[in-house]
Amino acid sequence: MKEYRHLGHMSAVPASEVSSCRYFLPLFNHCVIKEDSSTTKLRVVFKGSAAPSTGYSPNDVLMAGPVIQPKLFHILIRFRSHPVAVTGDICKMYRCVRVSQEYLQCIVWRDSAFDDLQEYKLDTVTYGTRPASVRAVQQLSIDEQATFPIGSEILRRDFYVDDLISGSGTDAISIMQQTAGILAKGKLKLRKLSSNIPLLLEGVPAEDKESFLKFEDGSDFSKTLGLAWDPASDQLLFSFSVFQSPSRPCRRTVLSALAKFYDPLGQAIRSPRERLSVAIAERESDFAEEDIDGFLKSELAELGRGQGTSTVAVHKITMKDDQTVKQRYYPKNTKMQVEINAKVD
């Protein structure tokens, strides 16, 4: 909260204007802690869906625009086709966009129990409310298209919220320079840059480079759209913590274990995930009660032993001109491969 004040993202409401505060945003019961974040470990999130005595929360009355971003699946598939990969993110993107001064985002805060309560208003787009900063970034790409043609295309095509996940065969340096340049026009900063080609990052200040995280085996990785990415080997990795199998597994515990696999491409390890799903589906048909319990116990134990990074399947796609590009997953679903081939073609 001190950072909020220091950066000018919130300001004190004068006593004469407190009556103008139309809504006070409550904080969530606790802040959001992201241990796997290389920069912001703790984030303050406000509850814009909390309804006051009127029965209508800010999220109920604020307008939500249409989806204007590419699908996550398409961004990731395109990313895997680039020989030179580039990732990064926009520093505090949400809080870099000012909002109108209508006192819809007021809060009450004090730094310690010995201080007096003070009313503040949040002057930027806030986590937990319906508006998003994506629209402002999209408008920036339109306004500066003539000056930064490559950067403008990247903003519209290779960003998912504030995450850059892009690349190229020959223009990777231009992508970095133009993307940083066009964002600077909107007072936005591109940071946490990473690439599978270290030479690409020469000349980039250390504070703007990604700080790698480490698996338990000591290997380095960074996070890309929630996925673990090893730039050195240019592979997407999975990790899974030890799962303590309950004495009597049930459908809820099994689904909870499966949900720990974040797999937007839908191509995670087939076993034991699919066998567990099959077991759930067949629980009321072919399996007797005691059989399904025994099966789930053994499968959950196997799932727990499989902690750490998974074996990453390597698969290559051939372009129409016989140029080989990367695809680090081999989809089990044939329909998905058809879609991948269509995108590559």
C-alpha positions in Angstrom: 0.0 0.0 0.0 3.0 2.3 0.6 4.0 1.5 -3.0 0.6 2.5 -4.1 1.1 6.0 -2.6 4.7 6.3 -3.7 3.8 5.6 -7.4 0.9 7.9 -7.4 -1.6 5.1 -7.9 -3.8 6.3 -5.0 -4.3 9.6 -3.4 -5.8 10.9 -0.1 -9.3 12.2 -0.3 -9.6 15.6 1.3 -12.0 15.8 4.2 -14.2 18.2 2.3 -14.7 15.6 -0.5 -15.2 12.4 1.6 -19.0 12.7 1.0 -18.3 12.4 -2.7 -17.0 8.8 -2.3 -19.6 6.7 -4.0 -18.2 3.2 -3.2 -15.6 1.8 -0.8 -13.7 -1.2 -2.2 -13.0 -3.9 0.4 -9.8 -5.8 0.4 -9.9 -9.5 0.1 -9.3 -11.4 3.4 -5.7 -11.8 2.4 -3.3 -10.6 -0.2 -2.4 -12.9 -3.2 1.0 -14.5 -2.7 2.8 -15.9 -5.8 5.9 -17.7 -4.7 6.7 -18.5 -8.3 6.8 -14.9 -9.4 10.3 -13.5 -10.0 9.2 -9.9 -9.3 6.0 -9.3 -7.4 5.6 -12.0 -4.7 2.6 -10.3 -3.1 -0.2 -8.5 -4.7 -3.0 -6.5 -3.2 -6.4 -7.5 -4.7 -9.7 -5.6 -4.0 -13.1 -7.2 -4.0 -15.0 -5.3 -6.7 -17.9 -7.9 -6.6 -18.8 -7.1 -3.0 -22.3 -5.6 -2.9 -23.1 -2.8 -0.4 -26.6 -2.1 1.1 -27.9 -1.1 -2.4 -27.3 -4.7 -3.6 -25.2 -3.6 -6.6 -21.4 -3.9 -6.6 -19.1 -1.9 -8.9 -18.7 -5.0 -11.1 -22.5 -5.1 -11.5 -22.7 -1.7 -13.0 -19.4 -1.3 -14.7 -19.4 -2.2 -18.4 -17.2 -5.1 -19.6 -16.1 -4.9 -23.2 -15.8 -7.7 -25.8 -12.9 -10.1 -25.9 -10.2 -8.4 -28.1 -7.3 -10.7 -27.4 -6.2 -13.8 -29.4 -6.9 -17.2 -28.0 -4.3 -18.5 -25.6 -4.0 -21.7 -27.5 -3.2 -19.8 -30.7 -0.5 -17.7 -29.0 1.2 -20.7 -27.5 1.2 -22.7 -30.8 2.6 -19.7 -32.7 5.3 -19.3 -30.0 6.4 -22.8 -30.5 6.9 -22.3 -34.2 9.5 -19.5 -33.8 13.2 -20.5 -34.1 14.0 -17.5 -31.8 11.7 -17.1 -28.9 11.2 -13.9 -26.9 9.2 -13.4 -23.7 8.6 -10.6 -21.3 5.9 -8.6 -19.6 4.6 -5.1 -19.0 5.5 -3.7 -15.6 2.4 -3.1 -13.5 0.2 -2.8 -16.6 -3.1 -2.5 -14.8 -1.9 0.2 -12.5 -0.4 2.2 -15.4 -3.8 3.1 -16.8 -5.6 6.1 -15.2 -9.4 6.0 -14.6 -11.9 8.9 -14.4 -12.2 10.7 -11.1 -15.6 9.7 -10.0 -14.8 8.2 -6.6 -15.9 4.7 -7.5 -12.7 3.2 -6.2 -12.4 4.5 -2.6 -10.8 2.7 0.3 -10.1 3.2 4.0 -6.6 2.5 5.1 -4.0 3.1 7.8 -0.5 1.7 8.0 -0.8 0.7 11.7 -3.4 0.3 14.4 -2.1 3.5 16.0 -2.8 5.7 13.0 -6.1 7.4 12.2 -8.2 6.0 9.4 -7.7 7.8 6.1 -9.9 7.8 3.0 -8.1 7.2 -0.3 -9.2 6.9 -3.9 -7.5 4.5 -6.3 -6.6 6.5 -9.4 -5.7 3.6 -11.8 -7.3 0.4 -13.0 -7.5 -2.0 -10.0 -7.2 -5.7 -9.6 -10.6 -7.2 -8.8 -12.7 -4.8 -10.8 -14.3 -5.4 -14.2 -12.3 -2.9 -16.4 -9.1 -4.2 -17.9 -6.0 -2.3 -19.2 -5.9 -4.5 -22.3 -8.1 -2.0 -24.2 -5.7 0.8 -23.5 -2.8 -1.3 -24.9 -4.8 -2.1 -28.0 -5.5 1.6 -28.6 -1.8 2.3 -28.2 -1.1 -0.2 -31.0 -3.5 1.7 -33.3 -2.3 5.2 -32.4 1.4 4.4 -32.9 1.1 1.9 -35.8 2.8 4.3 -38.4 5.8 4.8 -36.1 6.2 1.2 -34.8 4.6 -1.1 -37.4 6.2 -4.3 -36.0 5.6 -3.3 -32.4 2.0 -2.5 -33.2 1.4 -6.0 -34.7 3.1 -7.6 -31.7 0.9 -5.8 -29.2 -2.3 -7.0 -30.9 -1.1 -10.6 -31.8 1.5 -11.8 -29.2 0.3 -10.4 -25.9 -1.9 -12.2 -23.4 -3.0 -9.5 -20.9 0.5 -8.2 -19.9 2.6 -11.2 -21.0 4.6 -11.0 -24.2 5.2 -14.4 -25.8 6.6 -14.0 -29.3 9.5 -14.7 -31.5 10.8 -14.7 -35.1 13.2 -16.2 -37.5 15.0 -13.1 -38.4 13.4 -10.0 -36.7 13.7 -10.9 -33.0 15.8 -7.8 -32.2 13.3 -5.6 -34.1 10.5 -7.2 -32.1 12.1 -6.3 -28.8 13.1 -2.8 -29.8 9.8 -1.8 -31.4 7.7 -3.4 -28.7 9.6 -1.6 -26.0 9.4 1.6 -28.0 5.7 1.6 -28.6 5.0 0.7 -25.0 7.2 3.6 -23.9 4.9 6.0 -25.8 2.2 4.9 -23.4 4.5 5.2 -20.3 4.6 1.4 -20.1 7.8 -0.5 -19.5 8.7 -3.9 -21.0 10.7 -6.0 -18.5 11.5 -9.6 -17.6 12.9 -10.2 -21.0 14.0 -13.7 -21.8 15.0 -15.7 -24.9 16.3 -19.1 -26.0 19.2 -17.2 -27.7 21.3 -15.4 -25.0 23.0 -13.2 -27.6 19.7 -11.5 -28.2 19.7 -10.1 -24.7 23.2 -8.5 -24.9 22.9 -4.8 -24.1 19.6 -5.3 -22.1 20.0 -3.9 -18.6 20.1 -6.6 -15.9 17.0 -5.2 -14.2 15.0 -5.7 -17.3 16.0 -9.3 -17.8 14.1 -12.3 -16.3 15.3 -13.6 -13.0 15.1 -17.4 -13.3 13.4 -19.6 -10.8 14.7 -23.0 -9.9 13.2 -26.5 -9.8 14.1 -28.7 -6.9 16.8 -30.3 -9.0 18.5 -26.9 -9.5 17.5 -26.4 -13.1 16.5 -22.9 -14.2 13.1 -22.0 -15.6 10.9 -19.0 -16.2 7.1 -18.6 -16.2 5.4 -18.0 -19.5 1.6 -17.7 -19.3 1.6 -19.8 -16.3 3.8 -22.5 -17.9 7.3 -23.3 -16.9 9.7 -22.6 -19.8 13.4 -23.5 -19.9 15.0 -21.0 -22.3 18.3 -22.9 -22.5 16.6 -26.0 -24.0 13.6 -24.2 -25.3 11.2 -26.6 -23.7 7.9 -26.2 -21.9 7.9 -28.2 -18.6 5.5 -29.5 -16.1 5.9 -29.8 -12.4 3.8 -31.5 -9.8 4.1 -31.6 -6.0 3.8 -34.7 -4.0 0.1 -35.6 -3.5 -0.8 -37.1 -0.2 -3.3 -39.8 -1.0 -6.2 -39.9 1.4 -7.2 -43.1 3.1 -10.3 -43.2 1.0 -10.1 -41.4 -2.3 -13.2 -39.8 -3.7 -14.2 -38.0 -6.8 -13.5 -34.6 -5.3 -9.9 -35.5 -4.2 -9.2 -37.0 -7.6 -10.5 -33.9 -9.5 -8.5 -31.7 -7.2 -5.3 -33.6 -8.0 -6.0 -33.3 -11.8 -6.7 -29.6 -11.5 -3.1 -29.1 -10.3 -1.9 -29.8 -13.9 -2.1 -26.4 -15.7 -2.2 -27.5 -19.3 -3.7 -24.9 -21.7 -2.5 -26.8 -24.7 -4.3 -29.9 -23.5 -1.3 -32.1 -24.1 0.0 -33.2 -20.7 1.2 -36.6 -19.8 -1.5 -39.1 -20.7 -1.0 -41.4 -17.7 -2.1 -41.4 -15.0 -4.3 -38.4 -15.7 -6.5 -39.9 -18.4 -6.8 -43.2 -16.5 -8.0 -41.4 -13.4 -10.6 -39.5 -15.6 -11.7 -42.8 -17.0 -12.0 -44.3 -13.6 -14.3 -41.4 -12.5 -16.4 -41.8 -15.6 -16.8 -45.6 -15.0 -17.3 -45.4 -11.3 -21.0 -46.1 -11.6 -20.8 -48.7 -14.4 -18.0 -51.3 -14.7 -16.2 -50.7 -11.4 -17.4 -52.1 -8.1 -17.1 -49.7 -5.1 -14.1 -51.6 -3.6 -12.4 -51.9 -7.1 -12.6 -48.2 -7.8 -11.2 -47.3 -4.3 -8.2 -49.6 -4.8 -7.6 -48.3 -8.3 -7.7 -44.7 -7.2 -5.3 -45.4 -4.3 -2.7 -46.9 -6.6 -3.1 -44.2 -9.3 -2.9 -41.4 -6.8 0.3 -42.9 -5.3 1.8 -43.1 -8.8 0.8 -39.5 -9.4 2.5 -38.4 -6.2 5.7 -40.2 -7.2 5.8 -38.3 -10.4 6.8 -35.0 -8.9 9.3 -32.7 -10.7 9.5 -31.9 -14.4 7.9 -34.3 -16.8 9.5 -35.9 -19.8 8.9 -33.4 -22.6 7.9 -35.0 -25.9 9.6 -33.5 -28.9 7.6 -33.4 -32.1 8.3 -31.5 -35.4 6.0 -30.1 -37.9 6.9 -29.8 -41.6 5.9 -26.7 -43.4 4.6 -26.7 -46.9 8.0 -25.7 -48.2 9.6 -28.5 -46.1 11.0 -26.1 -43.6 11.0 -27.7 -40.1 9.7 -25.8 -37.2 9.4 -26.6 -33.5 6.5 -28.3 -31.7 7.5 -29.6 -28.3 4.3 -31.5 -27.7 2.7 -34.4 -29.5 -1.0 -34.1 -29.0 -2.9 -37.3 -28.1 -6.0 -35.8 -29.6 -6.0 -36.2 -33.4 -8.4 -33.3 -33.9 -5.9 -31.0 -32.1 -3.1 -32.0 -34.4 -5.4 -31.1 -37.4 -5.9 -27.6 -35.9 -2.1 -27.3 -35.3 -1.4 -28.2 -38.9 -4.0 -25.7 -40.1 -2.4 -22.9 -38.1 1.1 -23.8 -39.4 0.0 -24.2 -43.0 
